[in-house]
Amino acid sequence: MTIYHELTGFQRDLLEAIAAVDDDPYGLALKDYLDERYADPINHSRLYQNLDQLVEQNLINRDELDARTNVYTLTDAGRQLLQRQAETLAGLCELPRPVAGGAQ
């Protein structure tokens, strides 16, 4: 089982990006999302190497969108990892705990 803090900061940001991108979270959409948040552009090699590692850790799924494009989605384990981190941060900031699925 992977612990949130065992991931690199970039891998944690990728999990958040996959959760945040509404339309098909394919590689370039994730890159665009992160490029808006990082000072320097994201290197394609770095992006795809980290996506591969997250797939190997069973935190995300990689499915074929078309012949040239993969789409990435959170697995249950990946979603639970983000949920636990959100609960931890909410507690540290004395905010109400987030409810799974976004309902409050």
Secondary structure, DSSP 4 states (H G I P E B T S, - for coil): ---GGGS-HHHHHHHHHHHH--S--BHHHHHHHHHTTSSSPPPHHHHHHHHHHHHHTTSEEEEEEETTEEEEEE-HHHHHHHHHHHHHHHHHTTPPPP-GGG--
